[in-house]
Structure formats: C-alpha cells, structure tokens
Amino acid sequence: MNFQLDLIKDKVEFFEAASLQELEKKINTQIENNQAILLRVRSVSHQSAVVDDRIYYSAVVHFAAEA
C-alpha cells in the first residue's frame, strides 16, 4: 500500500455574519484551525452591504503556507 501526503499551499475561505463581532469570531476560529495545518493569513478583504435595512458583513481570507 502506497501512502502519500500532499501539503496544502494555498486556501481561500469566505465568511459572512450579521455583526462585526460575529465575523471576527468566525475568522479567528478558522485562523487557529489553519495554524494547525501550518497555514498563515496572507491577506484579508472585507466589505459590508445593506439589505432590507440590515447590515451584512463579509470577508475573504487567503491562507498560505509559510515559505
């Protein structure tokens, strides 16, 4: 039996929430999870939108392996 591991070099994750605090909590949780597989944050992009008088927040986080 042949066993081979491939390392994840890049990973992009999308997040959304109804508040900034909730969005930050989701991102921080995933940062901790990705540190376990040796990925670090390379960049973060975020924005907000108003839909039906409610503000929604979203973010895209690019994780990458350390060089």
Biopython code that builds the backbone (N, CA, C, O; Angstrom):
import numpy as np
from Bio.PDB.StructureBuilder import StructureBuilder

atoms = [
    (1, "MET", "N", (0.845, -1.174, 0.000)),
    (1, "MET", "CA", (0.000, 0.000, 0.000)),
    (1, "MET", "C", (0.893, 1.241, 0.000)),
    (1, "MET", "O", (1.843, 1.335, 0.776)),
    (2, "ASN", "N", (0.578, 2.174, -0.867)),
    (2, "ASN", "CA", (1.354, 3.403, -1.013)),
    (2, "ASN", "C", (0.608, 4.550, -0.342)),
    (2, "ASN", "O", (-0.545, 4.824, -0.676)),
    (3, "PHE", "N", (1.259, 5.217, 0.596)),
    (3, "PHE", "CA", (0.639, 6.314, 1.346)),
    (3, "PHE", "C", (1.381, 7.601, 1.024)),
    (3, "PHE", "O", (2.590, 7.695, 1.236)),
    (4, "GLN", "N", (0.660, 8.596, 0.512)),
    (4, "GLN", "CA", (1.288, 9.844, 0.119)),
    (4, "GLN", "C", (0.519, 11.022, 0.684)),
    (4, "GLN", "O", (-0.708, 11.061, 0.597)),
    (5, "LEU", "N", (1.228, 11.988, 1.266)),
    (5, "LEU", "CA", (0.617, 13.204, 1.796)),
    (5, "LEU", "C", (0.924, 14.388, 0.887)),
    (5, "LEU", "O", (2.069, 14.589, 0.483)),
    (6, "ASP", "N", (-0.082, 15.151, 0.575)),
    (6, "ASP", "CA", (0.102, 16.383, -0.179)),
    (6, "ASP", "C", (-0.155, 17.555, 0.753)),
    (6, "ASP", "O", (-1.155, 17.577, 1.472)),
    (7, "LEU", "N", (0.737, 18.519, 0.741)),
    (7, "LEU", "CA", (0.585, 19.696, 1.585)),
    (7, "LEU", "C", (-0.311, 20.718, 0.908)),
    (7, "LEU", "O", (-0.242, 20.915, -0.305)),
    (8, "ILE", "N", (-1.148, 21.363, 1.699)),
    (8, "ILE", "CA", (-1.972, 22.457, 1.189)),
    (8, "ILE", "C", (-1.095, 23.704, 1.201)),
    (8, "ILE", "O", (-0.543, 24.075, 2.237)),
    (9, "LYS", "N", (-0.969, 24.350, 0.038)),
    (9, "LYS", "CA", (-0.119, 25.529, -0.053)),
    (9, "LYS", "C", (-0.916, 26.820, 0.004)),
    (9, "LYS", "O", (-0.442, 27.816, 0.550)),
    (10, "ASP", "N", (-2.102, 26.817, -0.544)),
    (10, "ASP", "CA", (-2.974, 27.989, -0.549)),
    (10, "ASP", "C", (-4.408, 27.562, -0.281)),
    (10, "ASP", "O", (-4.845, 26.487, -0.691)),
    (11, "LYS", "N", (-5.128, 28.435, 0.418)),
    (11, "LYS", "CA", (-6.519, 28.148, 0.747)),
    (11, "LYS", "C", (-7.244, 29.482, 0.893)),
    (11, "LYS", "O", (-6.746, 30.391, 1.558)),
    (12, "VAL", "N", (-8.412, 29.602, 0.277)),
    (12, "VAL", "CA", (-9.216, 30.818, 0.374)),
    (12, "VAL", "C", (-10.537, 30.445, 1.027)),
    (12, "VAL", "O", (-11.193, 29.489, 0.613)),
    (13, "GLU", "N", (-10.928, 31.204, 2.053)),
    (13, "GLU", "CA", (-12.173, 30.936, 2.762)),
    (13, "GLU", "C", (-13.024, 32.198, 2.798)),
    (13, "GLU", "O", (-12.514, 33.316, 2.869)),
    (14, "PHE", "N", (-14.340, 31.987, 2.747)),
    (14, "PHE", "CA", (-15.306, 33.079, 2.728)),
    (14, "PHE", "C", (-16.125, 33.035, 4.010)),
    (14, "PHE", "O", (-16.499, 31.962, 4.483)),
    (15, "PHE", "N", (-16.402, 34.216, 4.572)),
    (15, "PHE", "CA", (-17.146, 34.313, 5.821)),
    (15, "PHE", "C", (-18.220, 35.381, 5.677)),
    (15, "PHE", "O", (-18.046, 36.352, 4.941)),
    (16, "GLU", "N", (-19.341, 35.195, 6.390)),
    (16, "GLU", "CA", (-20.375, 36.216, 6.447)),
    (16, "GLU", "C", (-21.033, 36.185, 7.816)),
    (16, "GLU", "O", (-21.106, 35.145, 8.470)),
    (17, "ALA", "N", (-21.519, 37.372, 8.239)),
    (17, "ALA", "CA", (-22.143, 37.467, 9.555)),
    (17, "ALA", "C", (-23.007, 38.724, 9.611)),
    (17, "ALA", "O", (-22.912, 39.609, 8.761)),
    (18, "ALA", "N", (-23.842, 38.770, 10.627)),
    (18, "ALA", "CA", (-24.730, 39.915, 10.815)),
    (18, "ALA", "C", (-24.092, 41.019, 11.659)),
    (18, "ALA", "O", (-24.626, 42.125, 11.733)),
    (19, "SER", "N", (-22.949, 40.727, 12.298)),
    (19, "SER", "CA", (-22.252, 41.744, 13.085)),
    (19, "SER", "C", (-20.747, 41.582, 12.904)),
    (19, "SER", "O", (-20.257, 40.509, 12.553)),
    (20, "LEU", "N", (-20.029, 42.667, 13.150)),
    (20, "LEU", "CA", (-18.577, 42.607, 13.032)),
    (20, "LEU", "C", (-17.962, 41.675, 14.070)),
    (20, "LEU", "O", (-16.988, 40.978, 13.787)),
    (21, "GLN", "N", (-18.531, 41.665, 15.268)),
    (21, "GLN", "CA", (-18.011, 40.801, 16.317)),
    (21, "GLN", "C", (-18.148, 39.330, 15.938)),
    (21, "GLN", "O", (-17.229, 38.539, 16.157)),
    (22, "GLU", "N", (-19.289, 38.967, 15.372)),
    (22, "GLU", "CA", (-19.513, 37.583, 14.947)),
    (22, "GLU", "C", (-18.574, 37.213, 13.802)),
    (22, "GLU", "O", (-18.042, 36.104, 13.771)),
    (23, "LEU", "N", (-18.369, 38.127, 12.868)),
    (23, "LEU", "CA", (-17.464, 37.878, 11.747)),
    (23, "LEU", "C", (-16.037, 37.684, 12.246)),
    (23, "LEU", "O", (-15.339, 36.770, 11.808)),
    (24, "GLU", "N", (-15.609, 38.546, 13.161)),
    (24, "GLU", "CA", (-14.263, 38.437, 13.722)),
    (24, "GLU", "C", (-14.079, 37.108, 14.456)),
    (24, "GLU", "O", (-13.025, 36.481, 14.348)),
    (25, "LYS", "N", (-15.087, 36.681, 15.195)),
    (25, "LYS", "CA", (-15.014, 35.414, 15.923)),
    (25, "LYS", "C", (-14.865, 34.233, 14.955)),
    (25, "LYS", "O", (-14.058, 33.333, 15.189)),
    (26, "LYS", "N", (-15.638, 34.241, 13.876)),
    (26, "LYS", "CA", (-15.551, 33.163, 12.882)),
    (26, "LYS", "C", (-14.169, 33.110, 12.238)),
    (26, "LYS", "O", (-13.598, 32.035, 12.060)),
    (27, "ILE", "N", (-13.639, 34.285, 11.891)),
    (27, "ILE", "CA", (-12.323, 34.339, 11.253)),
    (27, "ILE", "C", (-11.242, 33.884, 12.217)),
    (27, "ILE", "O", (-10.366, 33.110, 11.829)),
    (28, "ASN", "N", (-11.278, 34.343, 13.464)),
    (28, "ASN", "CA", (-10.264, 33.947, 14.447)),
    (28, "ASN", "C", (-10.286, 32.444, 14.715)),
    (28, "ASN", "O", (-9.233, 31.829, 14.882)),
    (29, "THR", "N", (-11.473, 31.853, 14.757)),
    (29, "THR", "CA", (-11.578, 30.411, 14.948)),
    (29, "THR", "C", (-10.918, 29.668, 13.795)),
    (29, "THR", "O", (-10.204, 28.688, 14.005)),
    (30, "GLN", "N", (-11.159, 30.138, 12.583)),
    (30, "GLN", "CA", (-10.576, 29.460, 11.428)),
    (30, "GLN", "C", (-9.073, 29.701, 11.327)),
    (30, "GLN", "O", (-8.345, 28.834, 10.842)),
    (31, "ILE", "N", (-8.597, 30.855, 11.775)),
    (31, "ILE", "CA", (-7.147, 31.104, 11.806)),
    (31, "ILE", "C", (-6.477, 30.074, 12.705)),
    (31, "ILE", "O", (-5.445, 29.510, 12.341)),
    (32, "GLU", "N", (-7.057, 29.824, 13.878)),
    (32, "GLU", "CA", (-6.494, 28.824, 14.792)),
    (32, "GLU", "C", (-6.502, 27.433, 14.163)),
    (32, "GLU", "O", (-5.527, 26.692, 14.282)),
    (33, "ASN", "N", (-7.607, 27.076, 13.489)),
    (33, "ASN", "CA", (-7.688, 25.768, 12.837)),
    (33, "ASN", "C", (-6.633, 25.621, 11.741)),
    (33, "ASN", "O", (-6.017, 24.564, 11.607)),
    (34, "ASN", "N", (-6.427, 26.670, 10.966)),
    (34, "ASN", "CA", (-5.476, 26.593, 9.860)),
    (34, "ASN", "C", (-4.025, 26.656, 10.333)),
    (34, "ASN", "O", (-3.133, 26.176, 9.633)),
    (35, "GLN", "N", (-3.775, 27.230, 11.490)),
    (35, "GLN", "CA", (-2.417, 27.210, 12.039)),
    (35, "GLN", "C", (-1.991, 25.780, 12.359)),
    (35, "GLN", "O", (-0.805, 25.457, 12.309)),
    (36, "ALA", "N", (-2.952, 24.931, 12.685)),
    (36, "ALA", "CA", (-2.642, 23.524, 12.973)),
    (36, "ALA", "C", (-2.125, 22.798, 11.738)),
    (36, "ALA", "O", (-1.380, 21.825, 11.855)),
    (37, "ILE", "N", (-2.517, 23.266, 10.551)),
    (37, "ILE", "CA", (-2.013, 22.644, 9.324)),
    (37, "ILE", "C", (-0.990, 23.556, 8.636)),
    (37, "ILE", "O", (-0.793, 23.490, 7.423)),
    (38, "LEU", "N", (-0.349, 24.401, 9.435)),
    (38, "LEU", "CA", (0.768, 25.252, 9.035)),
    (38, "LEU", "C", (0.429, 26.272, 7.957)),
    (38, "LEU", "O", (1.256, 26.575, 7.097)),
    (39, "LEU", "N", (-0.791, 26.802, 8.004)),
    (39, "LEU", "CA", (-1.179, 27.879, 7.104)),
    (39, "LEU", "C", (-1.294, 29.170, 7.896)),
    (39, "LEU", "O", (-1.783, 29.182, 9.025)),
    (40, "ARG", "N", (-0.839, 30.249, 7.291)),
    (40, "ARG", "CA", (-0.900, 31.559, 7.924)),
    (40, "ARG", "C", (-1.720, 32.496, 7.040)),
    (40, "ARG", "O", (-1.889, 32.234, 5.849)),
    (41, "VAL", "N", (-2.223, 33.573, 7.608)),
    (41, "VAL", "CA", (-3.008, 34.546, 6.855)),
    (41, "VAL", "C", (-2.081, 35.326, 5.932)),
    (41, "VAL", "O", (-1.079, 35.895, 6.365)),
    (42, "ARG", "N", (-2.436, 35.341, 4.658)),
    (42, "ARG", "CA", (-1.683, 36.135, 3.689)),
    (42, "ARG", "C", (-2.397, 37.464, 3.441)),
    (42, "ARG", "O", (-1.752, 38.510, 3.369)),
    (43, "SER", "N", (-3.722, 37.429, 3.311)),
    (43, "SER", "CA", (-4.453, 38.679, 3.113)),
    (43, "SER", "C", (-5.909, 38.519, 3.542)),
    (43, "SER", "O", (-6.445, 37.412, 3.600)),
    (44, "VAL", "N", (-6.525, 39.654, 3.840)),
    (44, "VAL", "CA", (-7.934, 39.692, 4.234)),
    (44, "VAL", "C", (-8.598, 40.819, 3.460)),
    (44, "VAL", "O", (-8.062, 41.923, 3.362)),
    (45, "SER", "N", (-9.768, 40.526, 2.915)),
    (45, "SER", "CA", (-10.569, 41.532, 2.231)),
    (45, "SER", "C", (-11.965, 41.474, 2.829)),
    (45, "SER", "O", (-12.503, 40.389, 3.044)),
    (46, "HIS", "N", (-12.553, 42.628, 3.098)),
    (46, "HIS", "CA", (-13.869, 42.616, 3.732)),
    (46, "HIS", "C", (-14.749, 43.709, 3.153)),
    (46, "HIS", "O", (-14.260, 44.669, 2.558)),
    (47, "GLN", "N", (-16.039, 43.554, 3.333)),
    (47, "GLN", "CA", (-16.985, 44.574, 2.903)),
    (47, "GLN", "C", (-18.294, 44.411, 3.657)),
    (47, "GLN", "O", (-18.526, 43.399, 4.317)),
    (48, "SER", "N", (-19.140, 45.419, 3.549)),
    (48, "SER", "CA", (-20.462, 45.361, 4.168)),
    (48, "SER", "C", (-21.501, 45.771, 3.134)),
    (48, "SER", "O", (-21.204, 46.487, 2.177)),
    (49, "ALA", "N", (-22.723, 45.303, 3.347)),
    (49, "ALA", "CA", (-23.826, 45.624, 2.446)),
    (49, "ALA", "C", (-25.089, 45.822, 3.263)),
    (49, "ALA", "O", (-25.277, 45.189, 4.302)),
    (50, "VAL", "N", (-25.944, 46.697, 2.788)),
    (50, "VAL", "CA", (-27.223, 46.936, 3.446)),
    (50, "VAL", "C", (-28.309, 46.265, 2.612)),
    (50, "VAL", "O", (-28.493, 46.585, 1.437)),
    (51, "VAL", "N", (-29.025, 45.331, 3.235)),
    (51, "VAL", "CA", (-30.116, 44.616, 2.571)),
    (51, "VAL", "C", (-31.329, 44.685, 3.496)),
    (51, "VAL", "O", (-31.266, 44.241, 4.643)),
    (52, "ASP", "N", (-32.414, 45.232, 3.004)),
    (52, "ASP", "CA", (-33.645, 45.354, 3.801)),
    (52, "ASP", "C", (-33.388, 46.035, 5.146)),
    (52, "ASP", "O", (-33.854, 45.567, 6.185)),
    (53, "ASP", "N", (-32.655, 47.128, 5.119)),
    (53, "ASP", "CA", (-32.327, 47.916, 6.315)),
    (53, "ASP", "C", (-31.505, 47.161, 7.350)),
    (53, "ASP", "O", (-31.489, 47.538, 8.522)),
    (54, "ARG", "N", (-30.826, 46.107, 6.933)),
    (54, "ARG", "CA", (-29.924, 45.360, 7.827)),
    (54, "ARG", "C", (-28.544, 45.350, 7.197)),
    (54, "ARG", "O", (-28.406, 45.249, 5.978)),
    (55, "ILE", "N", (-27.526, 45.456, 8.035)),
    (55, "ILE", "CA", (-26.153, 45.443, 7.537)),
    (55, "ILE", "C", (-25.605, 44.015, 7.626)),
    (55, "ILE", "O", (-25.705, 43.355, 8.661)),
    (56, "TYR", "N", (-25.029, 43.563, 6.522)),
    (56, "TYR", "CA", (-24.375, 42.251, 6.478)),
    (56, "TYR", "C", (-22.893, 42.461, 6.192)),
    (56, "TYR", "O", (-22.519, 43.294, 5.366)),
    (57, "TYR", "N", (-22.066, 41.704, 6.876)),
    (57, "TYR", "CA", (-20.625, 41.813, 6.738)),
    (57, "TYR", "C", (-20.085, 40.531, 6.124)),
    (57, "TYR", "O", (-20.547, 39.434, 6.441)),
    (58, "SER", "N", (-19.103, 40.680, 5.242)),
    (58, "SER", "CA", (-18.478, 39.506, 4.643)),
    (58, "SER", "C", (-16.974, 39.736, 4.553)),
    (58, "SER", "O", (-16.491, 40.868, 4.563)),
    (59, "ALA", "N", (-16.258, 38.628, 4.465)),
    (59, "ALA", "CA", (-14.806, 38.705, 4.367)),
    (59, "ALA", "C", (-14.273, 37.514, 3.585)),
    (59, "ALA", "O", (-14.858, 36.430, 3.589)),
    (60, "VAL", "N", (-13.160, 37.741, 2.920)),
    (60, "VAL", "CA", (-12.431, 36.690, 2.226)),
    (60, "VAL", "C", (-11.040, 36.663, 2.838)),
    (60, "VAL", "O", (-10.363, 37.689, 2.904)),
    (61, "VAL", "N", (-10.615, 35.481, 3.288)),
    (61, "VAL", "CA", (-9.307, 35.340, 3.904)),
    (61, "VAL", "C", (-8.481, 34.361, 3.081)),
    (61, "VAL", "O", (-8.901, 33.231, 2.829)),
    (62, "HIS", "N", (-7.291, 34.813, 2.664)),
    (62, "HIS", "CA", (-6.377, 33.955, 1.912)),
    (62, "HIS", "C", (-5.327, 33.423, 2.881)),
    (62, "HIS", "O", (-4.577, 34.186, 3.489)),
    (63, "PHE", "N", (-5.289, 32.106, 3.011)),
    (63, "PHE", "CA", (-4.296, 31.443, 3.846)),
    (63, "PHE", "C", (-3.224, 30.852, 2.935)),
    (63, "PHE", "O", (-3.530, 30.366, 1.847)),
    (64, "ALA", "N", (-1.976, 30.895, 3.374)),
    (64, "ALA", "CA", (-0.888, 30.335, 2.573)),
    (64, "ALA", "C", (0.136, 29.690, 3.499)),
    (64, "ALA", "O", (0.292, 30.080, 4.656)),
    (65, "ALA", "N", (0.828, 28.693, 2.955)),
    (65, "ALA", "CA", (1.881, 28.028, 3.709)),
    (65, "ALA", "C", (3.065, 28.967, 3.875)),
    (65, "ALA", "O", (3.341, 29.790, 3.002)),
    (66, "GLU", "N", (3.753, 28.842, 4.981)),
    (66, "GLU", "CA", (4.949, 29.655, 5.195)),
    (66, "GLU", "C", (6.048, 29.179, 4.260)),
    (66, "GLU", "O", (6.223, 27.981, 4.035)),
    (67, "ALA", "N", (6.779, 30.136, 3.725)),
    (67, "ALA", "CA", (7.835, 29.785, 2.765)),
    (67, "ALA", "C", (9.076, 29.295, 3.464)),
    (67, "ALA", "O", (10.062, 28.958, 2.808)),
]
sb = StructureBuilder()
sb.init_structure("model")
sb.init_model(0)
sb.init_chain("A")
sb.init_seg("    ")
for serial, (resi, resn, name, xyz) in enumerate(atoms, 1):
    if name == "N":
        sb.init_residue(resn, " ", resi, " ")
    sb.init_atom(name, np.array(xyz, "f"), 0.0, 1.0, " ", f" {name:<3s}", serial, name[0])
structure = sb.get_structure()
